[in-house]
């Protein structure tokens, strides 16, 4: 990947489970490359830490698919995000754009993800967030339909999980996309905003 002369970009596709953020990020990536004329390092939290976290949770709880229990949230969740941001930081420090995919709900709610200083990434990094919206009932249906074992805890403890579904704060760097019925024109507009 070439080193960039412009400030590096950090684009985050965030949202709750089942909203389609990974699918949309992969659909957006070639369009972003085309519109910006720049390459991106693509980092999806589930890809980067999926196998590792499964192994750790198997050792600790005998449930390799647990991604939402109190044990996971207290002992592994923040370390996954820390490692993911370390990878992003290393690329951004080399001038390489990064597209990150993950829920990032805590980081967005706290405002951390909007601040290069708080993320520990180069100060000049251009940060933009695509928040993928989907109503709770449809997100649950899609999770049931996809049959991913990592959703098991959420589905079995839905009332408890649903309390963590935040509404993100308004911020100039955050763009919301309603993924209930995919609208190509609205998606094109989202990608254009992220490419600016």
N, C-alpha and C positions, 0 to 999 in steps of 0.2 A: 504494500500500500504506500502511495506517495505521501511524503510529509507535506502538510498544508502550509501555505503562506498566510491564509486568513486565520482568524481566531477559530479554534475548534468548536464543533457543535456537539451538544449533548441533547438528544431527543429521547424522551421517556414515554413509552406507551404503558399507561397505568390503568388500574380499574380492578374491580372485585372479580372473584373467581367466576368463570362461565360467561364473562361479558364478550369474549372474542378478541382480547387484546393481542394475543400472539398471532392469530390469523390476520388481523388488520395490520399489525406491524410488518409482517412478511409481505403483505400486499402493497404496503406503502414504500418499502425499502427501494425497489427498483425505480419507483416514481421520484423518490427523493434524490436518488443518484442522478437521474435524468435532469431534474429541475435545478439541482445545485451544481452539477458537474463535478461532484466530489464523492469519494468512497466513504463507507461507514463500516465500523466494526459492529457486528450484531451480537448482543448478549442477552439471552433469555434466562431468567433466574431458574426456571424449571430445567432447562438444559444444562446450565452450568453446575447446579447443585442437586439435581434430581437423584442421581445414583448415589452420590455421597451421603445425602440426607437420609435416603432409604436405608443405607447400611447403618448409619448412626442410630436411627430410630429402631431398627431391628435389634441392635445390640442393647439399647436402653429400655425399650418398651415391648419388644417382641411384635411390633407393628410397623413394618417398613413403609406403610402408606400414610402414617399419621403426619399431617401437616398443619393441624389446628388445635390439638389438645393443649391444655395449660402447660404440660411438660415441654412440648415443642416450642410454644411461644416464649417460654421463660429461658430455655436452654439452647435453642438452635436458631430460631428465626432471625434475631438481630445479627448473628454471626454470618448467616447467609448473605444478608444485605451488605454487611461490612466487606466481605470478600468480593461481592459483585461490584461494589463501588471502588474497591482497590484495583480491580481489573479495568474499570472505566477510567480511573485516574491515571493509570499507567499509559493507556492509549492516548488519552487527551493530552498528557504531558509530552507525548511524542508528536503532537499535532494531528492525531488521527480522530476523526469524528466517531461518535459512539451512539448507537441506538440501543437503549435498554428496555427490557420488557419485564414487568413484574407488578404486583399489586401496589407497592409503595404507599399504602394508605396512611400508615403512621407518619412517614416522612413528609407526605403532602400535607396532612392535617397540621403537623408541627411547623410547616413552612420551610423545613430544612432543604427540601429538594429544589427550592427556588434560589438558593444561595450557594454560589461557587465556594465561598469561604467555608460555610458549614459542611459542605460535601468534601472539602479538602481537595478540590480540583483546581486547575489553573484559573486564576481570577478573571481572565478575559473570555472564558468559555461562554458561548451563547447557549442558554438553557431554554428548552421548550418542552411542554408536557401535553400529551394527548390523553385526556381522561375519557375512557370508554364507559358510557352509561348504558345500563340495562336494568329494567325494572326487576325487582326481587323475584317475583313469581316466574318470569321467563328465564332468569339466570338459573334458578333451581331446576326448571324443566330441562334446560340445556345440559346441566351437570348430570342429571339423571340419564339423559339420552346418550351422552358421550361415554359413560361407564368407566371413567378413570378411577382406579382404586384410591388415588390420593384425595378424591372428593368424599370418601366414605365417612370420615369423621364429621365433616360439615353437614352432610345429608342426615346423618343419624342424630346430630345435635343442632338442627337448623335454627331453632329459636335462640340458642346461645350464640351461634355463629352470626346470625343476622344482626345482632346488636353491634357488631364491629363494622357493618357496612356504613361507611361514612359518606357524607356529601362533601365534596372537596371545596375548599375556600375559593373565592373569586381571586384571580391573579392575572395580570396581563400576559404571563407566560403560559397560562393553562387554557387549553382549547378543549371543549367538551364535544363528544360525538355520540349521538344516540344510536345504538346498534340494534334496536328492536326490529326495524325493517331497514336493511341496508339500502342506502340511497347513494348511488354512484356520484351524483352531482355534489352532495354534501361531503362525501369522502374526498373528492377532488379538491373541494374548498379547504378541507382540513389539511391535506397534503401541501397545498399551496401556502397556507399559513405557516406550516412547519418548515417549509423551504425558504421562507423569507428571511 
